Amino acid sequence: MRQPTMPLERVAEVAGRLERELAKAIVGQQRVVREILIAFLAGGHCLLRGVPGLAKTLLIKKLAEAVDLKFNRIQFTPDLMPSDILGAEVIEEDRATGKRIIRFIKGPIFANIILADEINRTPPKTQAALLEAMQEYQITVNGVRFDLARPLFVLATQNPIEQEGTYSLPEAQLDRFMFNVVIDYPSAEEERRILSMTTGAEEPIIDVVATGAEIEQLHVLVREVPAAENVIDYAARIVRATRPTGPASDGAPEFVRTWVRWGAGPRAGQALLLGAKALALLENRSVVALEDVRAVALPVLRHRILVNFQAEADGIDADQIVSRLLDVVRP
């Protein structure tokens, strides 16, 4: 095992300062901020679901300011094309020589932190433009590959209350998101603080906490955190218990066979372990605990479990199934 490139104390310090800097602009939502930071430090991507006006855009913008990384916002609309995200080749004429050359103009995907706002408002063809970037950290245009800058963090938002004019994300793309984070309304006290903060003249100043190079070191360090065999076994048993049929469904409880159409794949197990490792580092621990796996299970699994018609008729959603699984699949 390679020697860690950053002391463990520095990791907890960076995480704590990031949370404090974000708290200057974001009131409450500690769980949401923590889950987004876990995915960010683990090198994953996030899907953020919530109604309008809950500071989803502000949160990701302030995160980019706190780590001094390039931020781009892409507003997904029905007429958005893949080239609007990736970039396009244009023909230019040299006025001196009269020769024409083809030049590639980079799209907004060439940044470190990408906000894919209302990603379900654009057709699947354009949604799929992000797939290669999210998984391979590169894009291909007309057979030519372009490497993307690192770190790369994609946070996509969805509005759950509007269904007209939207396109559901394909399961293959949902699986590329490490976490699916749900943001809810603030409490009464938090809402009063929001109104007080956002209707005044002062703008919160976000201090830079870490550089892009340090974030890349954190990604490496997260993977170097050891996980005991019982922790790996527990993560595998949780994932396998989500599958209702087939040889990989051993250990699936009866309610999964009744309500689940399709369970989580191996990428979910990877996300469980990486999320648990990042959480351990955030809490200044060098070893993953079983409770770390349980703590990240809901954001990891809620978008990877597809319920069937029976579950919809019974009023059961993926969150309820994950909660029941954690009660049944014990460490």
C-alpha positions, 0 to 999 in steps of 0.5 A: 500500500502506498503511503498516504499523500496527506495526513489524516488530520488534514482530511478532517480539517479540510472537511470541517472547514468546507462545512463551515464555509458552506454554512456561511451561505447555506442555512441548515441542511447539514445532512445534505451538505455532508452527503455531497461532501462524502461523494465529492471527496470520494471522487463520485458524482451526485444527483440532488433531488428537491423542489425549487428554491432550496439553494441547490444551485447556491450550494454547489456554486459555493463548494466550487468557491471553497476549493478554488476550482472552475465551475460551470452551470449547464441549464438542461432544456428540451432543445439542448444538444450534446454539442452544447455540453461537449463542444463542437468543431467549427471551420475558421478561415485564416484571413492572411492565407485564405486557408480554412482550418477546423478548430474544436471549441470546448463546451462547459463540460471542461471544468472541475465542478459541473452543475447539470441543472434540471437534467431530466428536462433534456432528451436522453440523447443529450443526457447521455453526453455526460456518461463518458465524461462521468465514468472515463473523465474524457469525451469523444468528438468525431472520433477524437478523445479529449481528456477532462480536467481533474478533479471532476464533480458532476452534480445534477439536479431534478425537480420532483414536482414537475413531470410534464416536459421531462425525460426520466434518466436511464438506469445506466445513467442513474447508476453513474451517480454515486449518491442520490441526495434528497433535499427537503424544506428547512425547519421553521427556525432555519427558514427565519434565518434564511430570510434574514440572511438573504434579504440584507445587503451583505454577501457572505465571503467564502474562503478557499479551503483546499486546492484542486491538487489536494482534492485529488490527493483526498481521492487517493487517500479515500481508496487507501483506507482499509476495510475489513473483510466483515465490512466488505461482506456486509456491503456485498450482502446489502447489495445482493439482498436488493435483487429479487430474482436470479442466482445473485439474489441469495439472501433477498427477503420476501418483501424485496421479491414482492416489491422490487423489479430490479435491484442494485448492481456491483457498482452500488457495492463499490459506492457503499465502500467508497462512501463509507471510507470517505465518511470515516476520514471525515470523522478523523478515523483511519478504519471503516466501521460497519455503521459507516456502510449503513450511514451511506446506504440510503443515498447509494441505493435509493436510485438503484432499486426499481420498484414494481407496480405492486410496490406503487399500488401499496405506496412503497418507495425505494427509501422504505425498502432500503430502510427495511433492508437495513433492519433485516440485513444485520452486520 
